[in-house]
Amino acid sequence: MRILFDTNVVLDLLLDRVPFSKSAEYLFTKVEERKIEGILCATTITTIYYLLSKSLSKKELNHTLFSLFKLFEIATVDRKVLITALEADDTDYEDSVIYKSAFFSGVDIIITRDTKGFKKSNIPVYTPDEMIKLLK
């Protein structure tokens, strides 16, 4: 099962955003155990880099990103993704790019705490807690 983790879920774990970090940690564990195939959008990586660069050293930041690269596949963001996201006329272009990247990468499920941002999705969208219930 190919599951794309939205940026907010990854940041929940990396920034220890209580109470959301506990659910994110559980799902990351499932990726580590290879129970699910974790996917991140390429834009998630750049956003994480930008946000964490404010509080981590370059060495710590690189370690964090390389750890993510070991765990997760990266869904491509290319011209096709960017144009179709723009043509979708959604209110949030960033969410639209993430969705289109997931769509063209053959993702089965999107996990996010911002389900409203994916209301037009043809891919099933779950919150982390909903996904945990499905996995148990």
C-alpha positions in Angstrom: 0.0 0.0 0.0 1.6 3.3 -1.2 0.8 6.1 1.2 1.7 9.7 0.8 2.4 11.6 4.0 1.3 15.2 3.8 3.9 17.8 5.0 1.9 18.5 8.2 2.2 14.9 9.3 5.9 14.8 8.8 6.4 18.1 10.7 4.2 16.7 13.5 6.9 14.1 14.2 10.0 16.2 13.4 8.8 19.2 15.5 7.2 17.0 18.2 3.9 18.8 17.8 1.9 17.3 20.7 -0.6 15.6 20.6 -0.2 14.9 16.8 3.4 13.6 17.1 2.2 10.3 18.7 0.1 9.3 15.6 2.8 10.4 13.2 5.4 8.4 15.1 3.2 5.3 14.9 2.8 5.7 11.1 6.5 6.3 10.6 7.1 3.1 12.5 4.9 1.2 10.0 7.0 2.7 7.2 10.2 1.6 9.0 8.8 -1.9 9.4 7.8 -1.9 5.7 4.2 -2.6 6.6 3.4 0.4 4.4 5.3 2.1 1.6 5.8 5.7 2.6 5.9 8.5 -0.1 6.7 12.1 0.3 6.1 14.9 -2.2 9.3 16.6 -3.3 7.9 19.9 -2.1 7.5 18.4 1.4 11.3 18.0 1.5 12.0 21.6 0.5 9.4 22.9 3.1 10.9 20.7 5.8 14.4 22.0 4.9 13.3 25.6 5.1 11.5 25.2 8.4 14.1 23.1 10.2 17.0 25.2 9.0 15.9 27.8 11.4 16.5 25.6 14.4 19.0 22.9 13.4 22.6 23.0 12.3 23.4 22.1 8.7 24.8 18.7 9.9 21.6 17.9 11.9 19.4 19.1 9.0 21.3 16.9 6.5 21.1 13.9 8.9 17.3 14.4 9.2 16.8 14.6 5.5 19.0 11.6 4.7 17.0 9.7 7.3 13.8 10.6 5.4 15.3 9.6 2.1 16.1 6.2 3.6 12.5 5.7 4.7 10.4 7.3 2.0 10.2 7.3 -1.7 9.8 10.8 -3.3 6.9 11.7 -5.5 8.1 13.8 -8.4 7.1 17.4 -9.0 7.5 18.2 -12.7 5.9 20.4 -15.3 2.9 18.1 -15.7 2.3 18.1 -11.9 2.6 21.9 -11.6 0.4 22.6 -14.6 -2.4 20.2 -13.8 -2.3 21.5 -10.2 -2.7 25.0 -11.5 -5.5 24.0 -13.9 -7.4 22.3 -11.1 -8.3 25.7 -9.8 -8.2 24.6 -6.2 -8.0 27.3 -3.4 -4.6 26.0 -2.1 -2.0 25.5 -4.9 0.4 23.8 -2.5 -2.1 21.1 -1.6 -3.0 20.7 -5.3 0.6 20.1 -6.2 0.9 17.5 -3.5 -2.3 15.8 -4.6 -1.3 15.8 -8.3 2.2 14.5 -7.4 0.5 11.7 -5.5 -1.9 11.0 -8.3 0.8 10.7 -11.0 2.9 8.6 -8.6 0.2 6.0 -8.2 -0.4 6.6 -4.5 -3.2 4.6 -2.9 -3.9 6.8 0.1 -3.0 10.3 1.3 -2.6 11.0 5.1 -3.1 14.5 6.3 -4.5 16.5 9.1 -5.8 19.0 6.5 -8.5 16.8 4.8 -10.3 20.0 3.6 -7.3 20.7 1.4 -7.9 17.4 -0.4 -11.7 17.4 -0.7 -11.5 17.0 -4.5 -9.1 14.1 -4.3 -9.8 10.9 -6.2 -7.4 9.2 -3.8 -8.8 8.2 -0.4 -7.7 10.8 2.2 -7.4 9.9 5.9 -6.2 11.7 9.0 -3.4 9.9 10.8 -5.8 8.6 13.5 -8.2 7.3 10.8 -5.3 5.5 9.1 -4.1 4.0 12.3 -7.5 2.5 12.9 -7.5 1.0 9.4 -4.1 -0.6 10.0 -5.1 -2.2 13.2 
